[in-house]
Amino acid sequence: MELLSTINSPADLKKLSRAQLQQLAGELRQYVLQSVSKTGGHLSSNLGTVELSIALHAVYDTPRDRIVWDVGHQTYPHKILTGRRDQMSGLRQLGGISGFPRRDESEYDTFGTAHSSTSISAAHGFAMAAKLKGESRRAVAVIGDGAMTAGMAFEALNNAGVAHGGLMGDLLVILNDNDMSISPPVGALNNYFTRLMSGNFYSQAREGAKGLLRNTPLYEFARRFEEHTKGMFVPGTIFEEFGFNYVGPIDGHDLDALIPTLENLREKKGPQFLHVVTKKGQGYKLAEADPVKYHGPTPFDPAVGMVPATKPAKKTFTQVFGDWLCDQAEADQRLVGITPAMREGSGMVEFHKRFPQRYYDVGIAEQHSATFAAGMACEGLKPVLAIYSTFLQRAYDQLIHDVALQNLDVTFALDRAGLVGADGATHAGNYDIAFTRCIPNMAVLTPADERECRQLLSTAYQHPGPATVRYPRGSGTGVEAGKDLVTLPWGRGELRREGSEVAILAFGTLLTPALVAAENLGATVANMRFVKPLDTELVERLARSHRLLVTLEDGCVMGGAGSAVLEHLNAVGLAVPVLQLGLPDVFIEHGDPAKLMALQGLDAAGIERSIRQRLGQAVTSLRAVNH
């Protein structure tokens, strides 16, 4: 790492020759590979943005010029070039740096990103703020072709391409096309054409011709002729219609093309659009061959690549869902499976393979996915929408107005419920219980293990209305899920342990540590299964026969399952102390999930400790009253 070891900030890049920058790209790519192979993290996408990161920081005056990286999981090269090289050993680990841009981590992370398609809106905000403040600086949004499938990206383009109060921001949008989904492979002719279009000669000639022809009958003809001629060579007509000057496509791994093009665009005013083509996994043959497999690997040996586990691991909840989906589809021809661009992550690969005409990947468009499902439900189909808990937040209006208000039969399979670990607060599924249970007609189901996950998926599917089934990332206790499609009694929990004084009402997979804690406490444990409809009969029975109720959930305490229990007790006039255990009102950092849960007091030892402390406080209060 001869050159990389000397780069402590983007200012150091500006001292290097073009040949040295080429050498640096090779070193940086190797450093990313070596780092991710030790810590795990996103690999394919970061190998694809090495040259782009170097070119942007070499050309622009960062952090004064603002760069916003969409999604943000491709920013490892950016982090390394901006003074965090030596912190990569703690990437995505408790106390270490984040796998995404964070404003509180570095001044070079101008905007926190982790959900897709926000970059153009934010960068447009930066550009307009600069105009209003009279500051001469640039704003750049780097967005992938996948993120361009979301409506928010087009809302931002539509807004950024017009003047506001006579002002137009100096904004550059870079489309990082890394899946060849928009344009064919590019070569020398395209690179030449791009440099020509981004240069001053073309720009001045274009504007001069506009001035000469503006008030003549030839103006509209010339404008359309330019547009359609350009469209024969490049796929940029749509972006031109939004008011952007389109440039590209260009090879995103060719610094000799990237740097002069960016230098030209840096000097231009108004909205600019640069289309670059990159390759996921660039420079590491195994990742190039299978970029999906190497999208987010766990630690591995780069010389060998990722190898299958030597002994079969327990099935994950995602796999349990994928198996159930195929079996349920076999039994019911009305079932359709929908995902907003998370086929692999949601366990739908086999379903896609077996039922291609009943599988719908709608792209990164969570709002559309919910309303699309609603439309299908109106026609008598049975849509199952597989979506991460954190991504359902983006479809909240559609969840209320398009699904629940019309009481449509849509089943939501909420993966990644609760803390997710290394991805941190942006991806944590802490809030879905609170934000779904308050919606009329919506049912909320919380399975405790793999077997119950399958059973409650069947239960929700057979329910004639909207329902969510939430389950965590990873595996459970190893309970065999089975192959049947058995349903469970609607709105009913079960007693798993009979005890005295204390009753623990467990919602979801925290049932397992609850049972361990209960052994030491002599407590009763109820597996509640349903947050909504709540098993009110069971709640009342336990409230009348125990000194303390403890609600337990891997979601936020505020407005969560514990709040549902308290609301019901208050409604029926039962005054019993309730201890609510769950996730606090803070954003929880990235790290190992088991460690994070222990830090929140949600492991067996923490649950027992909290209950004993509450019982101790009750005894102390009673003594004070008697005294």
N, C-alpha and C positions, 0 to 999 in steps of 0.2 A: 504493500500500500504506500508506495513512495510518494505519490502526489496527494492521495486522500488524507494522509496523516498531517498534511500541512494546511488543510482546509478547515478553518474554524468558523468562518462566516462567509456569506456570499461575496464580500469584498475581495476575498482571496481568489475567487474565480476570475475576476476581472484582470488579474495579473498574468493569467495563463494564455499561451498561444492556442490557436485552433488545434494544433497537433497535440498539445498537452491536454486539452479538454477531451480529445478522443481517448487518450490514455486514461484520463480520470474516469471516463465512463466505464471502461473495462474494470477498473479497480472498485468503483462504486457498486457495480453489478455483483461482483464477487463478495463484497462486504455485506450487501443485502442478503445474498444467498447464505453466507456463513452465519449471519446473525439470526435469521429466521429459522434456520435448521436447528439452532440451539434452543430458542425460546418458543417456537411455533408462532403462527401469525399469518398474515396475508402475504403470499409470495408471488403468484403469477402476475397480478396487477402491478406490483411494485417493480418487478423486473422490466415491465413494459414502459415505465415512466422515467427511466434513468436519464436518457438524453434530454427529454422534455424538461425535467427538473433542472438539469445543468443549464440548458439554454435560457430558461426563464430567469434564473437567478444571475446569470452572466449578463443578460441584456437589461433587465429591469432593476430599478433602484429599490430593492426590498430592504426593510419592510415599509419604507415610505410609499412605494407603489404596492398596492394590495393584491395579493394572489389568494383566490378562494378555490380550494380543491373540493370538487363534488364527491359526495360519499365520504371521501377522506381515507379510505383503506389503501390508497395507492401513494401515500405521502411519506413512506419510509426514506426514499432518497432525499426528499425535501427536508426531512428532520435531520438526516445525517449532514447535509450541507449547511444547516443553520445552527450548528453548535451542539448537536445532540448525539454525535457519533459515539462517544464513550458511554452514553446512557442506553444504547441499544441492547445491552445485556439484560436490562430490566424491563424490556418491552412487554406491555400487557400484564405485568406481574404486580402484585400488591406493593405499593410504594414506588413503582417504576413509572416510566413514561407511557402515555396512552398509545393505542394503535391508530388513533384518529387525531386530527388537529384539535387543539384546545387553546383557547385564548389565555388561560391562566398558566399554560406551560411555556409559551414562547411568544415574543412579540411578532415573530414571523408567521404564527398561526393567527391570521387576521380574523377568522371566523370559524367557530366550532361546527364541524360537519360530521355526520355519521349516517343520517338518512339521506336518500338520494334527491337530486333535482332541486336543491335549494341554492346552488351556487350563483346562478344568473341573477336571481332576485337580490341576493346579498351584495354581489358585486355592483349591480346597478345602483343599490342604495349607497355604496361607497362612492361611486362615480358622481352621483348627483349631489352628495354631501360635499364633495370636493369643489364642485362648481359653485354651490351656495356659499361656501366659506372662502372662495377665491383662491383655492390652493391648486397648484399645478402638479397633479400626480395622476397616475393611471390605475385602473382597476381591471383585473384579469380573472375570468371564471374558467376553470378547467373542468369540463363535464364529459362523461363517457357516453357512448352511443346508447347504452342500456338506460342511463338516466334520462336520456332525451325522449323516452317513451312516456314519461310522466307529464301530466297536464300542467303542473306548476312551472316546468321549464318553458313551455310555450306561452303561458301567461306572462312570464318575465320577458320573453323575447318580444311579445306584443306590446308591452309597456315600454321597454328600453329603446325601441326603434322609432319613437316619436319624441318630439320636443315637449318639455314641460315649462310653461311660462317663458318660452323663448330659449330655454336652456336644454342642451342635450349632453349627457355624460360621455366622457372618454372611456369607453368600455370595450374590452376585447374578450370575446367568448371563444375559447378553444375547444372544439369538439375532438375529443380523444377517441377515435374510432378504432377500437381494438378487437373487433369481431368480424370485420369485413362485411358488416351488415348494411352499410349505406353505400359503399363504393367498391369497385374492383381494385385489385392491386395497382399501385402507382409506380411510375418509373421516371426516367430522366426527363421525358417530355412534360409530364405533369409538374415535376419539380421546377423546371424552367418556366413554365406557364405561371406557376404560383409566384415565383420571385418577380416575374414581369408585372403581374397584376398588383403586387404589394408595393412596387417601387414608385418613385416620384414621377417618372416619365409617363407611365400609364395613367396615374392619378391626375396629373396636370392636363394631359391631353383630353381625358374624359371630362373634367370640369370645364376646360376651355370650350370644348365642343358643345356642352350643355349651355354655356353662356351665349354662344353664337346662335344657337338654334331655338332658345327658349321661347321666343315670341313668334316663331314661324310654324307653319303647318308641318314641317319636317321633324319637330321636336319629339312628338309622341312616337312617330315612326322610328326615329333613331334610338329612343329609349327601349322600345320593344325589340328592335333588331339586336341591340347589345344584350338584352336579357336572354333572348332565345339563342343567340350565337354562343353566349357563355354557357347556357344550359346544355348545349351539345357536347361540351368538353368536361364540364364539372356538374355535380349534383347540388348546386347551391341556389337554385331559383327560389326555393321556399324561403330561405333565409334572407334573400334580397327583398322578397315581398314583405318581410317583417321590418324592413328599413335598414338592414345591415349590409355592409360591403363585404361580400363573401370572397375568401381567398382559399385556394386549395383545390384538391387534396394534396398533401405533402407527406413525405416519408418522415415519420416521427422519430426515427432512429438515426437520421442523417443530420449531424450537427452543421454540416456545410450548407444544408438547405434551411434548417430551422433557424439558425442564428441570424443570417441576413434578413430572412422574412420577418422575424420578430423585431429586428431593428427598424425595418421599414414601417411596420404596423405601430410601433411605439410612438412614432412621430405623427401619426394620423389622428385627427379629431373625430369625435362621434363614435357610433357603434360599429365595431369591426368583428368579423367572424372568420376564424382560421380553422380549417379542417385538417387534422393530422391523422395519419394512419399508423398505428403501432401494433405490436404483436405481444399478446399476453405470454409471459414466461420467457421473453426474449433473452437469449444467451445461455439458457439452461435447457438442454434438449428434452429432458424428461417433462419439464413444465410446459415447453412448447408443444409437445405431443399430447399432453393431457392437462390443459390449463384449469379445468374444473377440479380435477383431483388435487392439484397443487394450489388451489385458490386459498385455502386456509388450513395448511397442514399442521399437525402436531410435530414436535421435534423429530428429526430424522438425520440420517447420514447422507450428505449430498453426493458422495461417491457411489452410493448404492441406490438412493432414492427411497421412497416410502414403501415399506413392506407390510404385508398383512400381519395381524397379531398372531402369535404362535398358538395361543389357545382361544377358543371361541369366547368372545365377550358376551356379557348379558345384553339382551335386546334393549335398545333405547326406546323411549316412548315414541319417538318419531317413527321407528321401524314398526312398532305396534300399530300406530295409526296407518302406515302404508299397507300393512297386511290386512287390517280391517277394511280399508277402503276397497281393496281388490275383492275381498270376499263379499262385502256388501253390494258392490257393483255387479258381481256374478249373480247375486240373489235378486237384485232389483234393477231392471232395465231403465228405470227413471233416474237413477243416480248419475250426476255429472260432477266431475272434480275440477275445481278452479284454483289457480294459484297466481299471485302477483309476482311472477319472475323468481320463484323459489322452489323449483321442481325438486332439486337435489336436497336442499335444506329441509323441505317439508316432507320428504319421504315418498314422493310421487313418481319416481322413475319407473317402477314396475307397473303402476297404474297406467302411465302414459304408453308404455310398451304394449300392454294387454288391451287397453281400451282407448286407442288413439282418437276416435271420433267423439269420445265423451270426456276428453281432457282438454282444458283451456288454460293456457298461459297467457295472461292479458298484458304482460310486461309490468314495469314498475309503475303500476297505476292502481293503488289500493282503493281509491274512491270508486273508480270504474268497476273494480272487481266486485264490490258489494252491491252496486246497483245492477250490474250485469247478472249477478246471482238472483237478485230480486225479480228481474224481468223473466228469467227462466222459471222461477217459482210460480209466477203468475200464470204460466202456461202448463202447470201441472208436473213439471220436472222436480227433482229433489237435489238441489245443489248443495255440495259440501265445499265450503271455502276454507282451504288450508292457509293460514296466515299467522305470522309471528305476532305475539301479543303486542310488542312495541310498534309494529306496523299497522295494526288495527286502529291505533290512535289516529292515523291519517284518514281513516274512513268513518270518523265518528258521526258526522252529519248524515251520511248515507245509512249508517247503522240505525239511526233514529228515524229519519224521515222516509227512507225508501224501503227499509225492511221491517222494523218494529212497528211503526205507525200503521202499516198495512197488515201486520201480523202474518208475514209471509214465512213459509216453511223453508228456512235456510239454516243449515248447520254450520257453525263456525268452529273449526278445529284450531285452537290457539296453542301453537307451539311456543317454546321458550318462555313459558310463564315463570314468574319469580326472577331471582338473580341469575344472570347468565355467565358470570365470571369474567373472562379476559376482555370481552368487548365493552364491559363497563356500563355506566349509567345510560348511555344513549340507546342501548339495546335491551336493557332490563325490562322484564314484563311485570313490573310492580303494581300497575294501576288498573288492570283490566277488571278485577272484581269490583272495584269502586265505581268505575265508569260504565260498566254494563248493568250492574244490578239496579241502578236507579232508573233504567229505561223500562217503561211499561211493556208487557208481553214478553220481555227477554228472560230466558231461563239461564242460570249459571251453574254449571256442574264441575265438581272438583274431585277427580279420581285420586285414590291414595296409592295405587300401585298399577303394575302393567295389566293384570287381569281386570281390575276395575276400570281401567282406562278403556279397554275394549268394550266392556259391558256398558259403560256410560256413553260411549260413542254411539252404540246401538240404541240406547235409550233416548238420546237427544235426536237421533235420526228419525225414530218412530214418532217423536213428539210433533204434533201438527202446528208448529210455530217456530219462531227463531230461538235458537239455543246455542250457547257456547260451552265447549268442553276444553278446559285449560290443563296443560301438562307441561312439565319442565323439560329443559334440555338434558340430554344424557339418559342414563339408565336408572331404574329404581332398585328394588331389593332383589330382583332376579326371579320374581314370581312368574310362573308360566302363564302366558296370556290366553292360551287356548285357541280354538278355531271356530267356535260356535258364534252365534249372533244373539246371545241371550241379553234380555233387557232387565233392568232393576226397577223396583217399585218407585213410581214417580214421587219425588219430594220426600223421600224417606231415608233417614240415616240408620245407623246400627250401633248397638253397644258392643264394644270390643273388649272391655274389661270392667268388671264390677268392683267398686271400691267404696270409700266413704269420705266425707268431708269435702274433698275437692273433686270436681268433675272437669275434665279437659275435653273441650269440643274442638276436634281437629278437622280442618278443612284442607284436603289434598294430601300431598306426600309427606307433610310433617307429622302424619299419623305415626310413622315409624319411630322417630325420636320421642314422640309423646308417650308411646307405650313403654319405652325404656325408662323415661323419667317417672312414669306412673308406678312402676314396680318398686322404686325406692320410696315413693310417697304414699303408696297404698291408695292411689287415686282411681277414680272411674275415668274411662276413656270412651268417647263417642266418635265414631267415624261419620261425619255429618253428610258427606257426599254432595249435598246441594246447598249452595248459598241462596239460591232463589229457584223454586219455592223453598223456603226454609222449613225444616221439620219442626214446626212450632210445638207440636205435642211432645216431642222428645226434649226440647229446650225447657218447656214448662215443668215436665216431670223431674228433670235433673235440678232445676232451680229450686224446687220444693223440697228436695231430699239432700241437698249439699250446702255447706257453708260458703263455698266459693266456686264460681264458674270461671274457667280459663278458656278464652278463645284463642286459637292458634292457626296462623295462616302465613304463607310465603308471599304475601302481597302487602300493600300499604295499610297501616292501621287506620288511617283517616278515611272513613267512608267504606271500609272493607267489610269482611264477613262478621267480625266482632261487632261492628256498628249495627249490622242487621240484627244480631242477637239482642243488643241493648235496646234497639228501637222496639222490638217485640215485647221485651220484658216491661218496658215503660208503658206500652200500649195496654197491656193486661194488668198493670198495677202490681207486678212482682218485684219487690225490693230485695235484691240479692247482690252482694258484691261481685263484680266482674273484672277480671284481669285480662286485658287485651294484649296479646303477644303477636307481633308481626314486624313488618319493616317500618322504620321510623320516617319522619317527614324530612328526609335529606336525600340528596343524590349520592348513591353508594359507589365507591371507586371500583375499578377493575381489579381482578385478582382471582385466586383459586376459589371456586364456589363454596367448598366446605369450610375454608378459612373465613370467608366473608360471612357465612351463616353463623359460625361460632362467634365472630366479633359482634354480631347483632343479637347474640343470646338465643339463637334458634336451633342449637344442637341440643342433645338430650341433657347435657350438664347445665347448659344455660337455661333451659326450660325449668329444670328442677330448682336451680338457684333463684330464679325470679319468683317462683311459687312459694318457696320457703321464706323469701324476703317479705312477700306480701302477707303470708300467714303470720310472720313475726310482727309486722306492723299492726295487724289486726289485734293480736294479743296485747301488744303494748297499749293500743288505743282503749281496749276494753278495761285494762287495769287502771288507766288514767281516769276513766269515767267512774269506775267503782270507788276509787280513792276520793 
